[in-house]
Amino acid sequence: MNPSLRQSMNEYYDERAAEFDEIYTLGKPPGTVTDPELYKKEARSLAHLVRVHCRGSILDIPCGTGYWLQFYAANCSAITLVDQSENMLREGREKARKHGVEPITTFVEADALEVPLEDRSFDTVLVGFFLSHVTDSQIALFFNTLRNLLKPDGRMLILDSNWTRYRGSRPKEGTTLRTLNDGRKFEIYKRYFEGTDFDRMSETCGMDFTVRHDGKLYLGVTGTLRD
Ligand SMILES: C[S@@+](CC[C@H](N)C(=O)[O-])C[C@H]1O[C@@H](n2cnc3c(N)ncnc32)[C@H](O)[C@@H]1O
């Protein structure tokens, strides 16, 4: 991905931090809203997956505002929140405080593709809506890192955008303009997945994937290390 596109995406998310959760809580995604209730319902389905699959020492990467923390906090003994955005991490700190887990939470401002963390230290790695912003080669690099960070019996939970007819006329992959509530526009790279894409990625990522939620808008996929 070219550096200026990456820079634009990083700025976009940093500037969007204060309004980011609206997609989950108000069903208000950037771009055309088809049906807010659908977004909210799908977010609840993903929250259920987070409750069921996230436990122990968790790495939430990249964490954004830490929206999913409220659903895994009670199951986790240690929490690591990673994001490139200072504003997102500030929101994440607020969530950790609100849910009483700040003392067991570590905040890391870093590039998720080159994250400086200890090998084999996580029971769970949560990857929410990140793979859809990176290219195939970046995904391979990312999984190379994550495989080392997971404990041998660890588990990954991936949440991302599903490629379905509810996406309307959007392309499956490409650059697109996103608009903030105040009207500022940013170019970003966005792709959508189907469950079968994870079969294809299984080999290159060294993981066995299982689709747990195949919804109208979102996908939830667990991954374990391949033998
Ligand atoms: C769509 S948000 C998802 C946030 C959260 N995981 C969720 O599911 O709500 C994408 C996040 O990825 C972060 N991000 C994008 N590229 C990154 C990178 N290379 N390293 C670290 N964070 C990155 C952005 O700052 C943003 O917070």
The ligand as an SDF file (V2000), in Angstrom:
LIG
                    3D

 27 29  0  0  0  0  0  0  0  0999 V2000
  -12.0870    0.0090   11.8320 C   0  0  0  0  0  0  0  0  0  0  0  0
  -11.1530    0.3910   13.2620 S   0  0  0  0  0  0  0  0  0  0  0  0
  -11.4580   -1.0580   14.2330 C   0  0  0  0  0  0  0  0  0  0  0  0
  -11.2260   -0.8730   15.6970 C   0  0  0  0  0  0  0  0  0  0  0  0
  -11.6120   -2.0510   16.6070 C   0  0  0  0  0  0  0  0  0  0  0  0
  -10.7450   -3.1670   16.4150 N   0  0  0  0  0  0  0  0  0  0  0  0
  -13.0490   -2.4760   16.4230 C   0  0  0  0  0  0  0  0  0  0  0  0
  -13.2930   -3.6280   16.0300 O   0  0  0  0  0  0  0  0  0  0  0  0
  -13.9380   -1.6640   16.6990 O   0  0  0  0  0  0  0  0  0  0  0  0
   -9.5270    0.1830   12.6980 C   0  0  0  0  0  0  0  0  0  0  0  0
   -8.4690    0.6150   13.7090 C   0  0  0  0  0  0  0  0  0  0  0  0
   -7.2110    0.1790   13.2140 O   0  0  0  0  0  0  0  0  0  0  0  0
   -6.2460    1.1420   13.5330 C   0  0  0  0  0  0  0  0  0  0  0  0
   -5.1250    0.9070   12.6060 N   0  0  0  0  0  0  0  0  0  0  0  0
   -5.1560    0.9430   11.2640 C   0  0  0  0  0  0  0  0  0  0  0  0
   -3.9570    0.5970   10.7580 N   0  0  0  0  0  0  0  0  0  0  0  0
   -3.1500    0.3470   11.8210 C   0  0  0  0  0  0  0  0  0  0  0  0
   -1.8140   -0.0810   11.9600 C   0  0  0  0  0  0  0  0  0  0  0  0
   -1.0310   -0.3270   10.8910 N   0  0  0  0  0  0  0  0  0  0  0  0
   -1.3100   -0.2530   13.1990 N   0  0  0  0  0  0  0  0  0  0  0  0
   -2.0860   -0.0200   14.2920 C   0  0  0  0  0  0  0  0  0  0  0  0
   -3.3600    0.3870   14.2190 N   0  0  0  0  0  0  0  0  0  0  0  0
   -3.8940    0.5490   13.0030 C   0  0  0  0  0  0  0  0  0  0  0  0
   -6.9560    2.4560   13.3780 C   0  0  0  0  0  0  0  0  0  0  0  0
   -6.3160    3.4890   14.0710 O   0  0  0  0  0  0  0  0  0  0  0  0
   -8.3340    2.0980   13.9300 C   0  0  0  0  0  0  0  0  0  0  0  0
   -8.3800    2.3570   15.3060 O   0  0  0  0  0  0  0  0  0  0  0  0
  1  2  1  0
  2  3  1  0
  2 10  1  0
  3  4  1  0
  4  5  1  0
  5  6  1  0
  5  7  1  0
  7  8  2  0
  7  9  1  0
 10 11  1  0
 11 12  1  0
 11 26  1  0
 12 13  1  0
 13 14  1  0
 13 24  1  0
 14 15  1  0
 14 23  1  0
 15 16  2  0
 16 17  1  0
 17 18  1  0
 17 23  2  0
 18 19  1  0
 18 20  2  0
 20 21  1  0
 21 22  2  0
 22 23  1  0
 24 25  1  0
 24 26  1  0
 26 27  1  0
M  CHG  2   2   1   9  -1
M  END
$$$$
